[in-house]
Amino acid sequence: MNKVLVLRAPGINCDGEAAAAMELAGAETERVHINRLADGSVRLADYAMLLIPGGFAYGDHLGAGRMLAVDLIHRLREDLLAFVADGRPVLGICNGFQVLVKTGLLPDQAVGQATLIDNASDHYECRWIRLAANPASPCIFTEGMDEPFDLPVGHGEGRFLADQATLDRLAANQQIVLQYIDASDQPTAEYPANPNGATQAIAGICNRAGNVFGLMPHPDRAFLPQQHPQWRRRGLAKAGPGMVMFK
């Protein structure tokens, strides 16, 4: 079984490119509206992976990702917890990351451990940024990513925030998967290399098992070589920098 469920809900608008990236990586995908899961006509357990794409779910009313998170908690909580406990991969991109944090699936199945708030710049950030993956992370989506790389961002509420105890735990468990880096390839809190002012330069985190991963940047907008603005100079003949995460 290698079928991926790409979740749809009002306001999600990156499901097409997310599905295309997964299919190019070799998976079979199905874009499924949340109402079909809630009414039982589609079962989450019949899929190998769940992908929550970017966009503006429910118009980001009450905050980015919050209404979809509430929907998932109240209608599909037990199904989601069983899916994660079974070790099946869950990927949340941008708005999907916000949803995973606000459901409590990230960092560790407890609502309120962390959140994502307005960018420190006070405006929407839409551009390419530089990232580094943590080679010690248990995250299954970033295995083998040992060189800095570029991805685009497109968000207004991407600043990761958590209390010090949660941050210490994330660092100790190697759950900080991606960080924004500067021209010297060092994690940075400084704008513009860090587009949102995230604590500890956090661009993405995973759960302790490594099968649930959320990130603010968009690998789904960088899976083809031609999507990178310098694809010829970088010699990206076969794949964009985001493709490895889908593979």
N, C-alpha and C positions, 0 to 999 in steps of 0.2 A: 504494500500500500504506500503510494507516494503522492496522494492527492492532497493539495493545499487548499484550505478554505480561506479565501480573501473576503474579509468582512465588509459588508456594505451597510450604510445607514444614511439618513438624510444629512447632506453636507459633506460627506466623504467624497473626495474628488481625485484621489490618486490610486484608485483600485485598478484602473486599466494598466498603468505602467508597472505597478507592483506585480500584477498577474503576468504581464509580458516578460518581466525579468525572471520570475520563477519558471515560466515555461521554457525560456532560453536556457535556464540552468538544468532543465531535464525533468521538471515536475509537471504533473497534470494539475490544473487549477480550476476552481469554481468560485465565482463571485456570488456570495450568498447574503441576502438581506437579513438583518438581525431578527425581523419578524418571523422569518421561516424557521429560525432556530427556536424562537420563543414558542411558536405554536406546535413544534414537534415534527413538522414536515421534513425538516433536515436535522440530522443528529451530529453534533460536534464530534462524538466518539468515532464516527466513520471516516475521519480525516487524520492524516499523519502530521499536519502542521496547521497552525492558525497564524494568519497575517492580518494585522490591523493597520490599514494604510493611513496616509496623511490626508489632510483636508481641514474642514471646519465642522466636525460632527455636531448636528443640531445647532448650527450657527455659533458654536462656542458660547451659548447662553450659560450663564452662571460660572463662566470660566472655561478655558480651553480643555476639552475632553471630559468635563465633569458630567454632563447629562448622559453621554454614552456610557460612562463608567457606572453611573447609577443604574442605568438600564441593564447593563451586564450583571451587576451585583444582585439586583432584585429578580431578574428573570433567568439567569444562567449561572449563578454562583457555584453550585455543586458540580455542574458539568465542567466549568472552567478549572476548578480545583482538581478534579479527577484527571483532566487532560494534562495538567502540569505535573501532577504527582506521578503520572505514567511515563514521564520523561519526554513527552512530545514537544517539539519546538514551538515557541510562540515569539513572533517578531512584531514589534510596534514601532512604526516610523513616524516621527514628528508628532502629529496629533495622536497617532497610535501609542507613542511613548507616554504622552500626557494621560491617555486613557489607562494604560497599564499602571502608572503610578497612582492614579486616583481610584482605581479598583483595589489597590493594595497588592496586586500580583508582583509589583516591584516596589521597594526592594525585596521584601520577604513576607508576603501575604499578611500584611497588617496595614489597614487604612490609616493615613495620617503620619506615616514615618517620614515622608518627603512630599515635595510638591514642585511644580514648575510655575514660575511667576513671570510678570512682564520683564522684557529685556531691559537691562540697565540703561541702554541707549534711548529708551522711551519711544522707539519706533520699530516698525517691521524691518527685519533684516532678510535680504534676498540676494545672496552672492555665494561665491565659492570660498571655502575656508580650508585650513590645513589641520590634519588630525594625526594622532598616533594611537595605536592599539596597544593594550597592555598584554605582553606575551605570557604573563603568568595568570591571566584571567581564565576561569573555567568556561567562558562563553564559547559555545560551539560555532557561533556565526563568524568569529574573527580568528579562528585557528590559522596559523601560518602567516598572519598579517604582521610582519616584523619590520616593515619600512613605513615611514610617514607617507600619507596620501591625501588627496583632495576630494571633498564632496561639497555639493551645494547645500545651503540652508535656505529655508523660507518660513520664518516664524516670528510672531510677536510676543509669545510667552514661552521662552525657552530656557529661562534662567533656573537651573536646578538649585533647590534649597532644601536643607535638612539640618536637624540639630547636630551638635558636635558628636554625640554618642553614636548616631546613625552614620555620620561620615567616617568616624573611626572604625566602625564595624565594616563598612563597605571597603575601606582601605585594607583592613586586616584580612578580609576574606577575598581580596583581589576582585571585588565586584565592580570596581571602576574600570570599565572596559575601554572607553574612548575618552580622550582629552583633546581640547583645543591647544594647538602649539603655535609658537612664534617662529620667526625666521631662523632662529637657532635650534629649532626642533625641541624646545622646552615647553612644558605646560605653562599656560599663562592665564591670568585674570584680566589682562590689559586689552582694551578695545583698540583696534578692530579685529585683532587676531582671535580674541574671544568675542564672538558676536553678541553675547547676551549677558556676560558677567557672571556666568555660572560658578558656584562654589567649587573650589579645587579643579577648575577648568573642565568640569564634567560635561561631556557631550553624549555619553551613553553608559548605562549600567545593566547588569544582569542579576538574576537571582543566584543564590548560593550554588545551586545545581548546574547553572550555566545554560539551561534550556530556554529561559525566558530573557529576552533582550529587547531593550528599548533605546532608541537614539533619536536625537533631534535632527541631525543631517539626513539628507535624502539619497541613499544608495540607489533608489528606484529612478532617480534622475541622472544617474551616472553609470548605468550598466552597459551602455554602448560606447565604444571608443569615441565616436563622433560627438558625443554629448559633452566631452571635456573641451574647454576653449583652446587648449594647447595640445590636442591629441596627436598632431603630427610631430611636434617638437618632442613630446614625451615618448614617442614610439608606441602609442597605444593602438596597435594594429588589430588585436584580437578581442579585447574587452575593455570596458571602462573600469575605473577603480572601485566601483560599487559592486561589481559582478561577483567577486569572491564571497561576499556575504550570502548571496542567494545560492551559490553552489554549495 
